[in-house]
Amino acid sequence: MQSFIDQWLPIFYEAIKDTFLMVAISLAFSVLIGIILAIILILTRPGQPLQNKFVYQFFNLLINVIRSIPFIILLFFMLPFTKFVVGTSIGVEGAIVPLVVNAAPYIARLIESSLLEVNQGVIEAYRAMGIKTHQIIWNVMLREARPAIVLALTIATISLIGATAMAGLVGAGGLGDLAYRFGHLRYETDVMYVTVILLIIIVQGIQSIGNRLAARMKKD
């Protein structure tokens, strides 16, 4: 046991650090893009102030198309583009672009659903008072939908962790790369088991934090 810890602890530390780095960076970009896409869908859908059939259908189709592509296929398909954008298709940097492309539409759809759950009567009341659309979005809709958005982002974060594990197949680093290189290719079953346990702990921790944060926002 002690020999296993001495041998693998530094390697697991680097893998965990790379996993959190990939998740943090890709989540930040994905949330930014996802919020923008969700707002566009909300504003341009039929019956809304800025309704635009062409814009709504274009972005709606774009999101559906990207979401329909399994991440492992998207990962390999985007290798040339990823290398063009960041200069490499491996390591943490090489995983960011496909992770963002995969997660942003998913987050956009989750946030769109959260915003649509906001009481329309409240929104109409603010519109009747002459409040501008952008103020309603930022100060009313996003504020009212905070608990649902937090839960949605919790789900998205957990999905990103799973995606980073698959990104290990192209040498992206992190726990997935560790499990693939040592647990699968070199038959180090102990490494595989520890990796799975660590992923379970991380996912459970993130889910618990998300649930508590959403519950606290509901009380505010």
N, C-alpha and C positions, 0 to 999 in steps of 0.2 A: 504493500500500500504506500509506504513512505517513498519507495523508489519510483513508483508511478507518479506521485505528486512532484517529486524533485525533477523528474524527466519532462513531464507534460505541463506543469503549472505555467511556466513562461509562455509556452506555445498556446495554451488555452487563453491566457491573458491577452495576447496579441489578437487571437481570433475573435474574442468577445469585443475588444476595442474596435476592430475593423467592422464587425457587424453593427455595432451602435453608430459608428461613423457613417456607414452607408445608409442606415435607416434615418438618421438625423438629417443628413444633407438632402437625400431624395425626398423625405417627407416635407421638408421646408419648401422645396421647389414645387412639389406636387400639390401642397395645400394652396400655395399662391395661385398656381395655374387652375386648380380645381375650383377655387372660389370665383375666379374670373369667369370660367366656363359656366358655372352654376348660375351666376347672376345674369349672364347673357341668355341662358335658357329660360330663366324666370321672366326676364323683361320682354323677350321676343315671342314667347308662347302666345297662342290665340287668347284674346280677351284681356291682354295686358297693355299698359300705356304705350309701350314701344313695340307692339306686335309686328313681327316681320316674318312671314311664312318662309321665305327663302333662307334667311339667317338661322332661324330656329331649326329647320329641317337639315340644314348643312351641318351644324354643330351636333345636333341630335344623332345624325347618321355617323358622323366622325367618331363620336364617343362610343356608339354601339359597335362600330367596326373594330376599333382598337381593343375594346373589352372582349370581343369575341376571339381574339388571338391568344392562345395559351402562352404564358410568359416564356416558357422554355423555347418556343418557336420564335417569339419576338426577340429574345436574347440573341439567338444566332443570326436572325435576319438583319438585326441592326448593327452587327459587328463592324461593317465598313463605315457606316455613318457615325458610330461611336468613336472609332479611331480618327475620323475626320474632325469631329467636334473637340475631343479632349486629347487627341494625340496618341491614345492607346486604347486597346480593347480588353486589357486585363487589369487586375488589381482593383482597388477601391474606386479609382477614378473611372475605370472602364465599366463599372457596374452602375454608376449614377444615372447615365443617360437612359438606358433601357428601363431602369427602375422608375424613373420619373415618367417616361412615356407609358409605362404599364399602370402606374398608380394614379396619375392625374385624372384620367377619365373616370376611374372608379370613385375617386374622392368627389369629383364633380357631380356624379350621379347621387352619391350619398348626401351631399350638401343640398342639392336640388330638392331631394325628397324631404329633408329637414325643413327647408324654407317653405315648402308647400304645405307643411303641417301647421304653420303659423295661422292663427285665427284671422280669417279674411275680414271679419267685422272690424277688428282693430286697425287693419291696414286701410280699409275704406274710411274709417273715422279720421285718420290722419290725412288722407287725401282730401277729404271734405274740408279740413282746416287749412288747406292750401300748402301743406308740407310738400317739398320737392321730392321727386322720386328717389334720388341718390341718398337723401337724408332718411327716407323711409327704409331703404335697404340697409344702411349702416346702423342706424339708431333704433330701428324697430324690428325688422325681420331677423337680422343676424343676432340681435340681442335676445329676442324672444326664443330663437331656435338654438341658443347656446348649449343647453343640455343635450339635445339631440345631435348637434354637431360634434360635441365632445365624444359621445358614444360612437358616432360614425368614424371619427378620426382614430378612436381606439381600435375599431375593427380594421381600419386601413393600415394602421401601424403594425398590427399583428400579421396582416397579409403581406406587408413589406418584409417582415422578418422571414416569412416563408419564402418570399421571392429572393432574398439575399442568399438563402441556403441553396436555391437552385442556381444562382449566379456563380456559386462555387465551381460549377462544372466548366466554366471558362476561366478559372483561376482568379476569381474576383476577391479571394480572401474571405475571412470571416469563418464562422462555425461550419457553414456548408462546405467550404473548400477543405477545411480540416477533416470533416467527416468523410468527404469523398477521397481525398488523397491518402489518408491513413486508415480510416475505417473500412473503406471499400477496396481501394487498389492494393493496400498492404495488409489487409485482413487483421487490422488492429481492432478487434471487437470491443475492447475496453474503451477505446477512444470513441467509438460509435455510441456506446451506451451513455457515456458521460456527456457527449454532445447532445443527445436526445433529452437527457435529464435537464441540462442547462437551458435548452430551448423551452422546455415545459415551464421551468421556473420563471424565465424571462416573460413568457406569454402570460402566465398567471399573474405576475406582478403588474404588468402593463394593464391587463384587464381590470384588476382590482383598483388601481389608481384611477383609471378612466371612469369606473362605476362610482367611486367616491366623489370624484370631481363633478360629475354630472348630477349626482344627488345633491351636492352642496349648492350647485347653481339653481336647481329647482326651488330651493328654499329662499334664495335671494329675491 
